[in-house]
């Protein structure tokens, strides 16, 4: 027993693997944050990315390796279909790196693979899967379109992945042909990743996310819920009851409900700031109303907008497994108005820092905004509740890092 315990303390290196080295999206930010947390503990870290272009200061002191590939949406359709199905270059690069550098005390932490690395990355990791932890930031490890979402109607999908009903449904946001490709890629993924037989550990952002995977037939040797780390936008409570503006932070897409937030605020006559970029940006600029489109913003710029906000609107039409901005806002004292399709919606109501609505009934969002715009006492109460209690739903960055370190130690010890 002593020998195993000594081995479990001896992590020689963590290899963090993600599509991008730039902090794009929530998963990208978290992959970089994971690398930083491991390095902070004095563990050597290698960051392997499908695209190392645009790597920022967050990876200083970390060994950065990988490709200069483009995301699938930025390549030709033919190349995207081939690369997205099986990126042989990524497979060969990582396989060579492992052959040259792997030790019995080297561990691997895989984040997202769907934009560049492809299912091929699981084949490269097959020989070290007993020391592999896979974080599921989305549903691509079980669902062909990655979201349990019917994108053609912007609503959740309750079909079992790869069932006959799934195969004949047109849920893809692009075309039926693209759905066929996604199904073929999912079959290929299942063949390479073999989660039920793999020795890898899979982690999930929320208990409901883990249950969604399990209820749809996903099984693995070890399945663990590890909530995301949350860093408040503001360490001092934002006095939201004194503010008038409403805030949206996220991709400006119909699946994220940016148009729902815009329409409801225009109808209510309240100012709205939208932080983010996306396919609806041009259309939203033409809608009129008291709107500010701020574009992409860094954390300091988001804080400037949050300090002027009365509430954050998170109106997703699709399933949100975690919704990092919900807790970044709430822990800063900003009340949240959340779609029922976010897994955190029930928690927001239970802890008293937010209200939820059904995105299929846009009028319910309008009524909520109207109520919050005119009730200072309720807003102050939600602000205080969030500032005091929202952190119960997340981990601090050190706690989050330690949870993964524990999994790595167990893997090295053979537990």
DRENVOLO-917454 format. One record per residue (C-alpha): x, y, z. Coordinates in steps of 0.02 Angstrom, whole numbers, padded with zeros to 5 digits, always signed. Layout:
N
XYZ ...
END
This chain:
415
+00000+00000+00000 +00143+00120+00041 +00221+00091-00128 +00058+00134-00219 +00038+00292-00115 +00215+00347-00157 +00181+00317-00341 +00020+00417-00334 +00115+00570-00273 +00242+00560-00414 +00160+00645-00563 +00305+00680-00681 +00209+00775-00815 +00032+00822-00866 -00007+00830-01052 -00158+00943-01082 -00239+00912-01252 -00363+01028-01337 -00410+01087-01511 -00339+01261-01482 -00200+01347-01386 -00293+01513-01396 -00424+01543-01260 -00574+01523-01375 -00739+01482-01292 -00768+01412-01119 -00679+01247-01152 -00524+01335-01218 -00514+01449-01067 -00531+01299-00952 -00401+01195-01044 -00275+01335-01022 -00328+01361-00841 -00301+01175-00808 -00124+01188-00877 -00092+01339-00767 -00157+01251-00611 -00045+01099-00638 +00106+01209-00672 +00070+01311-00516 +00093+01152-00416 +00266+01130-00489 +00216+00992-00610 +00293+01003-00785 +00156+01030-00914 +00149+01001-01101 +00004+01080-01195 -00037+00990-01358 -00154+01084-01476 -00224+01058-01649 -00188+01242-01677 -00048+01325-01579 -00078+01489-01671 -00136+01632-01561 -00071+01556-01400 -00073+01689-01266 +00023+01732-01109 -00077+01603-01012 +00040+01468-01076 +00201+01551-01022 +00316+01423-00941 +00221+01280-01020 +00290+01170-01159 +00179+01205-01310 +00175+01078-01451 +00057+01038-01592 -00004+01087-01764 -00048+01245-01858 -00214+01176-01918 -00373+01276-01946 -00543+01241-01869 -00661+01144-01981 -00769+01296-02019 -00617+01389-02087 -00566+01256-02213 -00639+01194-02377 -00789+01076-02360 -00692+00928-02431 -00542+00955-02318 -00655+00986-02167 -00747+00822-02194 -00584+00724-02207 -00494+00812-02065 -00645+00813-01950 -00675+00627-01976 -00496+00571-01944 -00354+00695-01928 -00209+00581-01969 -00082+00721-01947 -00139+00754-01768 -00141+00568-01731 +00035+00541-01797 +00106+00694-01708 +00037+00647-01538 +00080+00463-01560 +00261+00509-01598 +00267+00627-01449 +00203+00491-01333 +00327+00362-01401 +00471+00483-01370 +00419+00562-01204 +00296+00453-01109 +00337+00382-00937 +00236+00278-00815 +00204+00437-00715 +00148+00547-00860 -00039+00583-00865 -00151+00651-01003 -00298+00771-00992 -00404+00781-01150 -00527+00924-01172 -00612+00958-01341 -00567+00868-01503 -00715+00904-01620 -00648+01058-01711 -00474+00998-01762 -00405+00844-01675 -00549+00727-01725 -00586+00552-01655 -00411+00504-01714 -00342+00577-01553 -00416+00431-01455 -00318+00309-01562 -00157+00403-01522 -00200+00394-01336 -00250+00210-01334 -00084+00152-01264 -00095+00271-01115 -00282+00266-01084 -00257+00202-00906 -00178+00374-00870 -00304+00474-00973 -00440+00590-00906 -00568+00655-01031 -00668+00810-00984 -00836+00818-01072 -00872+01003-01098 -01013+00961-01218 -01101+00806-01286 -00988+00764-01434 -00928+00606-01345 -01102+00533-01365 -01211+00640-01481 -01173+00665-01667 -01210+00852-01664 -01134+00878-01493 -01282+00956-01407 -01434+00842-01393 -01512+00980-01495 -01625+00990-01646 -01536+01139-01723 -01660+01150-01867 -01792+01200-01739 -01674+01267-01603 -01744+01152-01470 -01680+01007-01363 -01681+00832-01436 -01738+00685-01332 -01688+00549-01455 -01560+00417-01409 -01400+00447-01509 -01380+00331-01660 -01554+00257-01635 -01661+00238-01791 -01759+00394-01742 -01596+00489-01724 -01530+00429-01891 -01682+00491-01987 -01703+00657-01896 -01637+00815-01978 -01561+00898-01826 -01404+00969-01906 -01386+01157-01918 -01320+01143-02097 -01393+01001-02201 -01450+00822-02210 -01285+00774-02293 -01190+00849-02148 -01297+00747-02028 -01246+00588-02121 -01063+00639-02099 -01090+00674-01914 -01169+00502-01889 -01024+00418-01979 -00900+00514-01870 -00993+00462-01713 -00982+00279-01763 -00797+00304-01797 -00775+00388-01627 -00861+00245-01537 -00746+00121-01623 -00587+00217-01574 -00633+00282-01401 -00724+00123-01342 -00778+00209-01180 -00859+00054-01106 -00698-00046-01125 -00575+00097-01103 -00476+00121-00943 -00494+00310-00960 -00589+00418-00836 -00726+00534-00901 -00776+00691-00806 -00934+00796-00823 -00979+00975-00776 -01143+00938-00686 -01232+00788-00612 -01372+00810-00740 -01244+00804-00880 -01173+00641-00814 -01350+00572-00799 -01389+00625-00978 -01239+00528-01041 -01280+00375-00935 -01465+00375-00978 -01420+00370-01162 -01308+00218-01148 -01137+00294-01113 -01035+00194-00989 -00853+00204-00936 -00742+00130-00802 -00753+00290-00702 -00875+00435-00727 -00855+00584-00610 -00939+00754-00593 -00816+00897-00571 -00898+01070-00582 -00805+01207-00672 -00702+01334-00576 -00781+01505-00566 -00693+01671-00549 -00817+01813-00510 -00811+01961-00627 -00810+02072-00472 -00746+02038-00296 -00861+02173-00228 -01049+02153-00244 -01119+02243-00395 -01265+02351-00330 -01377+02289-00470 -01532+02370-00394 -01458+02540-00439 -01433+02496-00623 -01548+02497-00774 -01458+02402-00913 -01477+02217-00951 -01330+02112-01009 -01303+01964-01128 -01132+01879-01134 -01103+01741-01261 -01104+01694-01444 -01230+01794-01544 -01322+01642-01614 -01503+01584-01617 -01458+01430-01515 -01392+01545-01378 -01550+01651-01389 -01468+01819-01424 -01620+01864-01530 -01738+01818-01387 -01647+01935-01267 -01647+02074-01396 -01832+02059-01440 -01885+02051-01257 -01783+02204-01208 -01847+02304-01356 -02026+02256-01313 -01998+02304-01131 -01907+02465-01175 -01751+02430-01072 -01569+02451-01128 -01471+02294-01174 -01285+02267-01200 -01233+02113-01299 -01055+02052-01271 -00995+01929-01402 -00988+01891-01586 -01086+01775-01699 -01195+01748-01850 -01339+01858-01787 -01230+02012-01762 -01278+02097-01925 -01463+02064-01901 -01462+02126-01722 -01380+02289-01773 -01531+02327-01882 -01665+02292-01751 -01666+02464-01671 -01701+02486-01488 -01582+02537-01351 -01448+02410-01395 -01259+02411-01380 -01162+02276-01472 -00995+02273-01382 -00915+02132-01483 -00787+02016-01404 -00728+02080-01234 -00592+02028-01113 -00632+02004-00929 -00593+02183-00882 -00709+02247-01017 -00846+02125-00966 -00830+02190-00788 -00856+02369-00849 -01020+02315-00930 -01072+02208-00781 -01051+02354-00660 -01185+02447-00757 -01303+02298-00770 -01462+02257-00676 -01466+02073-00728 -01385+01949-00846 -01497+01863-00974 -01450+01684-01025 -01589+01637-01147 -01519+01478-01229 -01638+01376-01334 -01522+01226-01316 -01454+01126-01170 -01321+01218-01069 -01222+01087-00970 -01148+01218-00854 -01159+01398-00913 -01003+01478-00840 -01066+01656-00863 -01216+01618-00751 -01103+01593-00600 -00975+01725-00650 -01119+01850-00645 -01208+01782-00491 -01052+01773-00383 -01024+01957-00428 -01197+02003-00365 -01282+02012-00534 -01454+01927-00540 -01480+01806-00684 -01628+01769-00797 -01597+01593-00860 -01674+01478-00989 -01750+01320-00914 -01636+01224-01034 -01483+01269-00931 -01440+01136-00802 -01408+01274-00675 -01583+01349-00693 -01656+01253-00546 -01506+01296-00438 -01527+01481-00478 -01707+01479-00415 -01668+01368-00265 -01530+01483-00203 -01632+01639-00242 -01516+01731-00361 -01611+01708-00523 -01771+01669-00616 -01800+01547-00759 -01913+01547-00911 -01962+01434-01056 -01876+01495-01216 -02018+01417-01317 -02129+01553-01240 -02037+01718-01273 -02173+01819-01187 -02122+01741-01022 -01949+01818-01042 -02026+01987-01080 -02132+01978-00922 -01982+01928-00816 -01878+02073-00882 -02022+02192-00849 -02039+02130-00670 -01852+02141-00634 -01840+02313-00714 -01970+02380-00592 -01933+02291-00428 -01779+02361-00342 -01808+02262-00183 -01816+02095-00274 -01661+02137-00375 -01565+02185-00218 -01617+02022-00134 -01562+01917-00284 -01399+02014-00293 -01361+01980-00109 -01410+01797-00125 -01297+01769-00275 -01150+01859-00197 -01169+01755-00038 -01216+01583-00106 -01186+01558-00293 -01010+01495-00261 -01089+01339-00183 -01119+01278-00361 -00939+01287-00419 -00760+01259-00364 -00619+01380-00340 -00477+01359-00466 -00363+01275-00336 -00502+01156-00281 -00540+01114-00462 -00358+01080-00500 -00342+00970-00346 -00491+00863-00400 -00401+00822-00562 -00235+00796-00474 -00325+00667-00367 -00386+00575-00523 -00210+00578-00596 -00135+00508-00436 -00264+00369-00434 -00226+00328-00616 -00039+00316-00583 -00072+00207-00431 -00181+00093-00536 -00340+00128-00438 
END
